[in-house]
């Protein structure tokens, strides 16, 4: 059973729908994506997406989640009044994340709030780990704090040591390998948010 995205505040439904359509359209244009591209990544039809942007349809939570995934934002992005000016993580706070699909020990450096689009992570890469190539929307920046990391981007390969950094488009196939016998510690910043 699907659930409609309907605010509970009386008299605000039309206003929120108008904001929702304009937020979807603005974010899509910000990323220079066509309705067809968003359709392919969200599993929703182009006519339906067009109706949403023109405020002629009310999305279900499931369809809104698909749109959020395609546009690289969290569901909070679409909810007015949920944004905070800053998300602060204090030293000593346990920000380590358990994500089955990502085979690293990961610590979020920005917490889980707000609609900001950068995802700063501290990533521990085990010795001799190697990943298959992957692609997704966005950009990535990484800075090696300790250890070594072999970064492959497209046909190019770079061996990075402590103090080295790299930045690349995530749409180019890329892969990581830790060729050393010690753990590599990486400061990684990417867009859009992955978690």
C-alpha positions, 0 to 999 in steps of 0.5 A: 500500500502506498502512502501519499506525501501529505503534510498534516498542517491544515490549509498548507497542502497546496502551498507545500505541493507548489514548493515541492514541484519547484524544488524538484524542478530547481534541483533537476536543472541545477544538475543539468538533468533532463526529465528522461534522465530522472525518469531512468534513475527514479523508475517513474515516467516522464509524464508523471515527473512533468506533472509533479514539477507543474504541481498537477500530481501528489507523489507517494512516499515511494515515488518521492524516494525514487526522485530523491535518489535520482536527484542525489538528495535526502527526503528532507530536501523536499520538506519545507522548514526542515533545513538547519543552517549548520550541522555540527559534529563534536569531537568524541561523538560516535559518528561511525556508520554501519552500511552493509553495501560499503565495505569500509569502516566509515565515520560521518564528519557532518552528521545526518541532518540538513539538506546540504549536499556534500558528504564528508567521510573518514574512511578506513580502507583495509590492507589489500582491499580492492573495489570493482569500478563504479559510477554514480552522479556527482563528484568526489574529492579524497585526501590520504591521511595515512597509508597508500591508496591506488585510485583508478579513474577511467583508464588512468591509475594513480598511487596516492600516499599521505598528503596526496589528494585527488578530485574527479567526476563520479560519472567516470568509472573509478575504483580503489585499492589499498596495495599496502600492508597497513590500513589507509585512512582517507578523508573523502568528500563527495556529492551528492550525499550517499548515506 
